[in-house]
Structures are given as C-alpha cells and as structure tokens.
Amino acid sequence: MNSIFDHLIPRQGSLSLKHDGLQSTFGVSDAQAMWVADMDFSAPSAVSQALQLRAQHPIYGYSMVPESLYEALIDWMRVQHDWEIERDWIVLTPGVVPCLSTVVMALTNEKEGVIVQPPVYFPFLSIADNTGRTTLENPLVLRLDQFDNLRYEIDFDHFELCAKQAKILLLCSPHNPVGRVWHEDELARLLAIAKQHGLLILADEIHADLVYPDAKHLVLGKMDVDQAHVITAVAPSKTFNIPGLGLSALIVPHSPSRKAIELQLSKTGVSVANPFSLVAFEAAYRHGHYWLAGLMDYLQQTRDLVNTYFKQHIPQITVTPAEGTYLLWLDCRKLKLDDQQLQTFFIHQAKLALSPGALFGTGGRGFMRMNIATSQANILMALEKLKAALV
Ligand SMILES: Cc1ncc(COP(=O)(O)O)c(C=O)c1O
C-alpha cells in the first residue's frame, strides 16, 4: 500500500450511477461495480479545493467563462500534446456526447453518411439515426499480432468505400472499448483518405491523456495541416474523474465549421454557465499534471497485474492489450455463452457488473468491458471471484 490510489472513499450512497445504479441496471445490488466509465479515485485535491472555494460564495447564478480557463486548456494541449491551439478555435460544450450530435447536425445534411468503427462507445452508434443521417459501419478488424496478442486494426479498404458515400467519420481516439491508441501511420492514412473524399473527421479524444507509456497519443487535428478536415473533442472529465460536472471543448480551427457549430448550439439553447464545471475544468488542466502522472503509473501497474492474472489463472478469457484508457476489453468467446448467458454468468456467478460487449455494436458479442480504475485490492478481489466462478 504505497499509492494514494490505494485509498478509496466509499461511493455507495453518493448517488453514484456505477455503484448505486447496480440494482436498477443489473437487478442486483451485491455485484462489484466495474461498468460505468468513471474512476473510484478522488479527483485531484486542486480540483476539490477550487470547488470548495467557489461553493463558499452562496450564489450559484449563471457564470461567464473566464479567459484563464481557455488559457489553461491551451497550455494543457501544448505541454501534454505538443499542439499549439488558438483561443478562437475553442468552443465549449456541456459534455462530449451532446456535442457529437451537435457537430453532425451542424456540418452534415439529412440522410448523409456518418461512419462509425464498431465495436465502439455505444452512443456513437445512434448519432446518425437520432439526427436523420445514415450510419455507415466500418467495423474494426481483429487480428493476432506476432506475439499472438489480440489486436484491432482499421479496415482501410472498406473505410475508403465508406468515405466515398459519407460526410463525416466519428473517430474514437484512443478507442473505447478496444484500447487502441492509433499510430501515426494509421492516422495519416485515415486523414489522407478523408481529404481525398472530402470527408470530415470528428475525433473524440476524451481518453487522450489516459495513455500507457508503451504507446503515444497523437492529436489528429495537429496532423491536419490545412486545418479544414478535423474537429477535436477533448475534456478533463475522464482524465481527472470529474465527468459528472459535464464540460468539454471542441477545437475547430476551420472558421466556417466553427460558426456552423456555434449556430447549432445557440439554436438548441445549450450553454456552459455552470459555475462548478467551469472552476473544476480550469483547476484540473492548470494543476493536474503530477496527479495524472501518478494515476498513469498506478493504472499501468493495474493493467499489467490484470494481464498476468488472466494468463496464469483465467486462460479461458483473453485480455485485449490496452494501449490507453482504463477499460479492458475481455474476449470471453471461448466460454461459448450467448449474450444473456454471459451477462448472467458475470452478474450472478462471478458477482461482477461489467459492460456487455454486445452494447458496443458489431463485433462486440462474446466480449465484456471491464473498468479497472479502482484500487488494486478491489481488482484482485474481482479476479479471484471470476476465477472461482469458472472452476
Ligand atoms: C469515447 C467517449 N466519448 C465520450 C464519453 C462521454 O463524454 P461526456 O461525459 O463528456 O458526454 C465517453 C465516456 O465513457 C467516451 O468513452
């Protein structure tokens, strides 16, 4: 026990969706919660202190966005991602999911194609339907690498066919749930095809800061030299465990696209006036560097511990090697259970609440997504329960 991340505060009773929502989602309350993508760790103390300070002023009216918040994001992108962005490119939005459909509405026309790459974060799958556009699936391909590890790749030939019929790609980078951090050559190839066919890319980079040292996240927007093809969505929410506060940013260098997005936001009356989310956003980006370094050390140890444990004790299930995110994609196909049986096995026999792979669309069947952002003691307990249930 030598890390701040070993010490957890109980979340039960705090209206936590992950913990207190077990009964309504899984029909049980005694399973270990490893589903919703938030962490069991306290946010950086700089964030809590900034929130407490703001709470002391007892008037919680509509807030203005301070210039210092934009500066904090600009500095973060420069230091953490080597990308020099301009103040004018930033459009604040109340969360990444709401802004996905806003961008699609603003920059595409009815019935135009929206490419998604399943298995993928499930809200991506319904954006086209919800906005009167057409979903085009470009499923990821699952291969074995030279060490016999599972590895997801983009099917570029199929992507090019889709690009000819589509207006926008919703790119998940790093990818939830398969854990890939896309390489420079993969991103360059995507971008080249997009440019050739006049396709926009909305890069959801919400997991960009949660990358293990054996990989490197590259911001796609930085590679887009004409600054016309890529819109980037970022947020401190996953990185610093403040997703309930709901504030994110779109980075849109192309001025006509930005104006169209701003117009769309104004039509729906979306605003970012919550005083607490503004304060937390700025404090996290301004003061979070060291906390994040410690978090990634801890998560890396946890990821490695989980990989080793599965190899040694639960060989029936294969962990897809994660290059980023705290979400592990478990290949349970050897158990030969259908969706319902797999869910029943995890919930009722192993007493673990994971996200079912089928939720993530094509290619998700037979997989489960495990959230490892909890203490290593909790992780070991979960692994032991799973091992015992499989005997
Ligand atoms: C890829 C991705 N985008 C967006 C979100 C959610 O973003 P927000 O809470 O800002 O809507 C998640 C949450 O898991 C995610 O994994």
Ligand as a Chemical Component Dictionary entry (heavy atoms), coordinates in Angstrom:
data_LIG
# 
_chem_comp.id                   LIG 
_chem_comp.type                 NON-POLYMER 
_chem_comp.pdbx_formal_charge   0 
_chem_comp.three_letter_code    LIG 
# 
loop_
_chem_comp_atom.comp_id 
_chem_comp_atom.atom_id 
_chem_comp_atom.alt_atom_id 
_chem_comp_atom.type_symbol 
_chem_comp_atom.charge 
_chem_comp_atom.model_Cartn_x 
_chem_comp_atom.model_Cartn_y 
_chem_comp_atom.model_Cartn_z 
_chem_comp_atom.pdbx_ordinal 
LIG C1 C1 C 0 -15.191 7.913  -26.248 1  
LIG C2 C2 C 0 -16.064 8.598  -25.255 2  
LIG N1 N1 N 0 -16.636 9.776  -25.582 3  
LIG C3 C3 C 0 -17.425 10.432 -24.709 4  
LIG C4 C4 C 0 -17.686 9.928  -23.456 5  
LIG C5 C5 C 0 -18.590 10.662 -22.513 6  
LIG O1 O1 O 0 -18.356 12.022 -22.585 7  
LIG P1 P1 P 0 -19.258 13.067 -21.797 8  
LIG O2 O2 O 0 -19.479 12.528 -20.430 9  
LIG O3 O3 O 0 -18.428 14.309 -21.829 10 
LIG O4 O4 O 0 -20.521 13.225 -22.589 11 
LIG C6 C6 C 0 -17.116 8.705  -23.076 12 
LIG C7 C7 C 0 -17.425 8.111  -21.765 13 
LIG O5 O5 O 0 -17.138 6.982  -21.495 14 
LIG C8 C8 C 0 -16.283 8.034  -24.003 15 
LIG O6 O6 O 0 -15.705 6.873  -23.691 16 
# 
loop_
_chem_comp_bond.comp_id 
_chem_comp_bond.atom_id_1 
_chem_comp_bond.atom_id_2 
_chem_comp_bond.value_order 
_chem_comp_bond.pdbx_ordinal 
LIG C1 C2 SING 1  
LIG C2 N1 SING 2  
LIG C2 C8 DOUB 3  
LIG N1 C3 DOUB 4  
LIG C3 C4 SING 5  
LIG C4 C5 SING 6  
LIG C4 C6 DOUB 7  
LIG C5 O1 SING 8  
LIG O1 P1 SING 9  
LIG P1 O2 DOUB 10 
LIG P1 O3 SING 11 
LIG P1 O4 SING 12 
LIG C6 C7 SING 13 
LIG C6 C8 SING 14 
LIG C7 O5 DOUB 15 
LIG C8 O6 SING 16 
# 
